[in-house]
Amino acid sequence: MKRRKWISACLAALAVLSLSSCGGQSAPKNLIPQDKEEERIVNLFSPMEKTAPDAENVARTASDLTVAIAEEALGVTMVYRTYTAENYQEKTYDEVCLDRARNNMDDLYLLNPDTIMALGAEGKLMDLSGLDSAKNLRQVIRTANTVDGKLVAIPQEVVAYGLFVNVDMFRQYGLALPETPEEFLACCRVFQENGIETPIGANRWWLEIFVFAQAYADLYNGGNTEAEIAALNSGEARYSDYMRPGFEFLQTLIDEGYIDAEKAAVGEAIETEGPDFLAGKTPIVMAYWGAANTETAYGKTDFEMQVIGFPSSRGQMPVMPMTGFAVGAGAEHREEAAQALDIMVSDEALRIYSETNRVISPSKNVKVDCIPALKPLNDRIEEGVYVLGSNAGMNVEQWGNTCLIVRELLAGASVDECMAAFDELQDAALGKS
């Protein structure tokens, strides 16, 4: 139970950073009066309320624009039902989503990866593969959000993680941007030899991305993805064998002092490592795509910044977890919700969303020019080179579990102990414990 709560916490951090919360708690302005029951409604449960007219939140505004398109086209009203930690006290967003979806309390849900996987496996989510918009999805979306052969969730953006590097500092010491783990370690050594005590700024949420890049570079890019995942799900292959090189790499970073494990173990994303990176004291941090566009994160630096993939045997590797909108299979307004979602993730709506937020669209037909700093990461993704940090087709949830086990490593656990934790999770999924 303790592990489950921390998994939800890890994933909640992903949702908050990827989607940005309004922060306010004023009541949505479009609630339905009791005397208008004949009006067609769709109940949406998400971490965010509808934006107030004077709210400055690009991510929320972009989503609201797509909702408005659906409302206008269908003659429906989207009723926002919002999660707030204050209202739900000790329950995480994921725990609340599970409860509400299992009891058909809403129609449309914005879900994190582990919740998509759990509800999809229980048959609580509608199969969206028949939607017109589903035909336009990138293969990465289908792979990540398919459970038991059913496409159960569709996002409005592809969240990609990369290494944010201070190119000026790399040039200062004659270093090329690293491609492999070995090259990355060599760069860190040179930085340290030149007085940069801790070359990598880290926090407690995102170090697992180093692991994913190395663990699954071949699985997702070697042409045998389905067979390898089937072997993991059957127990023929072990998750720990895939994960070990990445954990050994992290242990080396800790042992050499390239990462401050004590600081990372309690650090919050961006606010912990961001100031030193922006001040030119730390050459390397990690973050999600949108952080490069946001001035409150890394969207305005005094140096040349580039966002590259994480080091792997196949070169710089983007890592992509998935959130997504899902429709409750037993929802009261199931059909209206599916129609609304079909419009919200249509090419027309996604073009507006992607151009507003400057993010990667889940549609293969929608291309948005990214800022120069993001071009290295975008180029790899457009080539079809990436690793998934979450995959509903795997019987062991990836993003949250790996985050937790990395935190055990930061706290002093050995690599062998961390691998035993993966074996325990896999055995549980196989019904062996």
Disulfide bonds with the S-S distance in Angstrom:
none
